[in-house]
Structures are given as structure tokens and as C-alpha cells.
């Protein structure tokens, strides 16, 4: 009788142990499933990328109402090459920076010049994707031929840009004041309308607008500074993956000719 009881106890103990192992095995599988889901979700993230609203030919709305431009096409080509999804939001220059800094956007592409000052303030840049400098433009009939003609005058710049920094660096030497605008088109209208004597902006932007829109402006020769590269930017190192994909994709579209096709499409270069 005792042997029978002992045998039954052994059977119950063995069964309980096996059940416990089975329970642990199921829990492990569930944990693995959760880990796999997390990894998949991360790899399938849709990145939120912000840009300016009017910085032709890099980003602007065309006659058909479509948002187009060099930055738009470069980003699209890189995303296709690297296989990531994104949502592009044209917020404007200042609003784009603020959205990235607040964590409401993952990255920014808006003809942003790569500078040490921006890096020091938290910008993390990709490799450069276009070289551009800044220069001065005036109304087409203006007799201003250089900085020395600006004494006592006011010039227009776009807030927070390299062109603003360039104008500010010259203002004391040449005796002019600086007036700030939120976007290039409004600034150009101030020049044409005579509210300011001149404006400073990225040279290819002004050249494109003068050529394509016929706006009554001209770029003053000899007023350009040294070129700087445009870069894609993030403001949070947790998004380094996005920079890495941008750099890899940029190298690939340059190698396969897509980059040159995009530049030629908008600038004829």
C-alpha cells in the first residue's frame, strides 16, 4: 500500500514538474514574439521629415499645386533606395526647426547649410548634398553695385539662415540695417516694392526665382561669400539611423546617376 502511495506521489510530482516546464516554455515563446514585434515595428517606422514651404528650386509648390523641388526629389530617391517610409511636412523654416527640437519631427531637409555653429547648437548633419553660397540682390533698375552703396539703407534677410548671418557680418562695416522676413518670396517682394534696398539669400534660390518667375531683381556681381554644403539634419541622436540611411542612399543615387538627373531637372546643370 505504501509503495502504491509513493508511486502515485512520484507520478504527481513528475506531472507538476513537466507542467511547470511547459508553462515556462510558453512564456518564453510569448516573450520572443514580443521582441520580434518590437524589432519589426522599429524597422517599419514611418519617419516624419519637415521642410520649408517656399525655397525654390529646393522646395516649392508648382503651377499644378504639387509640392516639388530638389530636396523633395532627393529625399524620395534616397527613401526608395534605402527602403524606408516617410511623411514630408512643409512647415516653413523656423517651424521645421522647432518641430525637430520638440521631438515632433525626426529630420529636416530644407537647404540647410552645414556650419560649425549649427553643429554646436545641436544640429546633426548628413553628408553634404549640394554646394551653395549667399549673395546680394537688388531691384532690377537699382544703381546699387556693391556693399558700399548700402550705407544708411535697410536690407532684407530670412530669419535664422546663413544669408542672415552673412548680412549681419557686413552691416556694421557698410552701415546698413537688417530687416527680417519669414520666407524668401515675401522678402523679394519687399525688394521689388522698395521697402528695402536689397536682400541677401542663397544664390541658386535667387537665380532660380529671377529666371522662372521674371521677378524684377538682379544679383549683384562680386557679393557672394564662400560656398557651404547643404545637409539633411536631425536634432536627436536617437535618429542616427535616419542620417546613416540618408548618407548611404545619397552615395548610391550619386553613383547611379539619379542625383545628376534631379539637379539637371531643376537647374539645368
Secondary structure, 3 states (H helix, E strand, C coil): CHHHHHHHHHHHHHHHHHHHHHHHHHHHHHHHHHHHHHHHHHHCCEEEEEECCCECCCEEECCCCCEECHHHHHHHHHHHHHCCEEEEEECCHHHHHHHHHCCCCCEECCCCECCHHHHHCCCEEEEEEEEECEEEEEECCCCCCCHHHHCCCEEEEECCCHHHHHHHHHHHHHCCEEEEECCHHHHHHHHHCCCCCEEEEEHHHHHHHHHHHCCCEEECCCCCCCCEEEEEEECCHHHHHHHHHHHHHHHHHHHCCHHHHHHHHHHCC
